[in-house]
Amino acid sequence: MGHIVGAALVSHHPGLMQCEEFRVLMGAGSDSDLIPGYARLREKIAAATPDVVMIFDSHWFTTGYHLVDGGARYQGNYISDEMPWYLHGVPYDYRGHPELALAIEAVSREQGGYNRAINHPELGRQYATINLVKQLRLELSNTPVVTVSSCQNCDWPHFLKSGEAIGEAIRRSGLRVVLLASGALSHKFNNIDWKPNHPRIFHESNVSRPENIESDKQAIEFFKQGRHDAILERWDSDYRSKPWEAFGAHYLQMLGALGGAACRAQGEPLSAYENARGTGNIHMWFDQEIA
């Protein structure tokens, strides 16, 4: 039987791919805590000894299906169409896991769901995947990576259902899998002419709105308590209306795989809560007990 051996909500924001000198300048003398947070997450992943790392990519928007990368290998040089002036020329070369992607599709079809495997190795990558592959050094460990899309014509229960199919496929697979929900919490950008409230650009007071900070911190407390049910109860009234990045697709699919509202995995912060162009970001690890 396969197992989910760990899970995390992980920031991928492109500022983290800037050189250290620039990050420290923007940080008023110290780097973003998300950078050492990646090192803490690498330790967690190494201890979990996964056969596969699955990334729920909040930038890979699809329509009609929750797509699952089914290629055997992905190679190329990444350039962001969003921020090509600094996020460019990033080489990548990592393994996929076609068998797991196909297994997810098979389970989803059994359940009447909408997960489908896609095998086009030249399909463009998104930095919500590439930045994690690089920062977590998954190429160096030769760990296979499977990316899952955020289907944009879905309501939040559809994302939970997608995750359920993924969780069942993992159980049937015999594989040890770590799940990474790649994205922010509240995702409202500051205007282009915005002036920072704090000289440290990463400081939480630079998140776009005070009510978004309050909401994000409430969610973080629920994570710590393992109260994912409380987050779902407030989804439409709070987190959907902020909204979270990709309307929460990354977190909700991960949560669906972990058991949905019944999940009580307690979150351990691996970084400070920080701003990125107005969005709220944190690395949060959820341990998984293996029976």
N, C-alpha and C positions, 0 to 999 in steps of 0.2 A: 504493500500500500504506500502511496505517495503522501508527502506531508508538506504543508506550508511551515517553514522553519523560522520565519521572521518576516516582518513587514515594516514599512516606514513611509511616512509622508516626508517628501524631500523637496527642497527648493532647487530650482534649476536656473535661476535668473541669470541673464547673460553678463551682467556686471561681474559675476564671479569668474568669468573667463578672461577678464582684463589682467594685465600684469600686476604683480604684488605692489610695485611702486605706485601705480595709479590707484589701486584699491586703498592703500594706506593714506594717500593724499585725500581721497574722497572720505576716508574714515577719520579725518582730523587727527591723524597720527597713529592709528591702529587699524588693522585689517578687519574685514567682516568676520564675525564669529561663525558664519556659515562655512568658512574655509577650514578651520580646525574641526568644525562639525563634520565635514566630509571624512576626516581622518578617524573620528570617533565611529562614524557609520561604517567605514571600511573594517574596523576592528569587529564590529557586531556581525557583519556579513561573513568575515573570515571564520569567526567562531561558530556560525551557523552551518558552515560547509555546504552551501547549496550546489546542486547540479545545474540549476538554471536560475537566472535572475529575470523576473518579469517586470517590465516598466509600463505603467499606465500613463500614456503620454497625453498631457493636456493641450498639446499643440497640434497633434495629428487629428484634424477634424475630418470626419467622414459622414456620409449621408446614406441612410438606409440599412447599414449594418455596423456592428461593432467588429472591426477588422483586427485580425491577429497576424502579425508577421510570421510567414512560414518559410522564409528563405534559410538556406544552410549557412550562408556567409554574407556579410555586408562590408563592402570596401568602397572608399572614395575620399574626397576632400569636401568638407562641409563649408558652405557659405550661407549665411542667413540672409533671406530676402527682406527681413525686418530691420536688421542692423548690420548691413554688409561693411560699414566703414571700420568696424573692429572685430566682428565675429565672422572671420573668413579664414580660409586656408587651414582648416582643422582636419588633419588626416584621421581616418577611422578604419579599422579592420577588426571585426569581431564576428564570432560565430552566432548562428541562430540555432533553433531547435525545431525543425519541421514536424517531428513526430508529436510534440506537445501541441503545436498549433492545430494540427489536424485532429488531435484528440479533443480539443476544445470545441471545434466545429461539430464533431460527431455528437458530443454530449448535448450541445445546444440544439442541434436538429432533433434529438430525442425529446427534448423538453419544449419544443416548439418556439425556440428562441431565435436570436438574430446575430449570433457570433459566427463569423466566417473567416477561414484562413485565406491568406493571399500570399502568393509567391512570385514577387517581382523584385529581384535583387537590385534593380536600378531605380526602384521607387525612391523618391527623395526622402531624406531623413529630416527629422525635426530636432531642434536643439534641446527640447525637453528629454529626448533620449540621448543625443550625442554628448551633452554636457555631463550627464551622469556616467556614461560609459568612460569618459575621460577622467572626471574627478574621482570616481571610485576605482579607477585602474582595472576595469573589467577585461580590457584587452590583455593586460599583463598577466592576469590570472587565468586567461583563456576560458573564462566562464561564458557559456552561451547566454545570449540575451534575447528575449522575446518581447516585442512591443505590442501593446494593445491601444487601439484608437479611442477617441472620444466622439461618439456618434451624436451629431448635433440636432437631430430631430427626435430627441428622446425626453421623457420626463424622468425624474429621479428614480422611480421604481424600476424603470428599464435598465438603469445602470446597476442596480442591486441584482437584478435578474441575470445580467451579463456576468457579474461576479460569481453568482451561484454556479453557473455552468463551468466557469473557470475553476472554481474550487473543487467541483466534482471531478473534472478531468484530471486535476492534479492528484486527487486521492486515488484514482484508477491507474495513474501513470507509473507509480513506483519511484518517482523523482522527489528530491528535496528542492523546494522552490522558495526563494525570497521574493516578496512582492514590494515594489516601490511605486508609490503614488507620486508622480513627478509634477509638482505644481504648487501654487500659492494657496493661501486662504483667501481673504478678501482681495479682489483684483480690479480695483478702480485706480486708473493712472492719474497722477498729477498732471495739470496742464503744462504745455511746453514752456510757458513763461513763468511757471511757479517758482517761488523763492523758498528755500528750505527754512523750516522752523528751528532747526538745530544744525550746527556746523558739521556734525558727524552725519553724513548722508544716510547711513544705515540706521540711525536712531529711530526708535518706534514713533516718536512724535512727528516724523516726516511721512508716515502713512497717511493716505489721502484724506481721511475723515476721522474725527474722534469716535464716532459711533462704530466705525469699522474696526478700530483698535479695540474698543470694548467688546464687540462681538467676537473678534478673533481670540481675545484672551479668555472669553467664556468658553469657546470651543476647545482651547488648549487645556483648560481645567477639566472639561468633560473627558478629553483624551486621557489625562492623567488618572482620572477615576475609572476609566474603562466604560464610561456611560455613553456609548455610541447610540443607544436607544434615545437618549435625551437629545442628541444632535438631530436624529431623524424626526423626532417630534416637533422640533423647531425649524425643520428645513424650509418649508414654504414661507413661514412668517419671518424668518431671519436670514439664514445663510443663502437661500436662493435669491433673496431680494438684494443682497449686498452688491454683486454676487461673488461667490468663490470662482476661482479660475476654472474655465471650461464648465461652469455651472456645477462644479464639484464632481465631474465625471471620474477623475482620477481617484479621489477618496472613496466615492460610492462603489466603484467597481472593486477596489481593494476590499472594502468592508463587506460587500456581497460574498466574496470568496472566503472571508473570515467568519461568516455566519450571520451577517446582517444585524438586525436589532438585538439578536441574542448574544452578539460578540461582547465579551467583557475584557478584551485585551487592554491592559493599562499602558498608557503612553509614557515614554521616558524622553524628555527633551534632550537633544544632542547639540543644540545651539541656542543662542538667544533668539528672541522674536525680533525681526528686523524689517526695515523698509527697503523696498526696491521700486523706485519710480512711483511710489504711492501704494504699492501692493504689500500685503502682510505675509512674511515668510518665516518658516521655521523648519528644522529637521526634527522629526519625532519618531522614535522607534517603538514598535509594539512586539514584545516577546511572544513567542508561541510555545506552549507546552506540548510536547509530543507524548501521547499515551503509550 
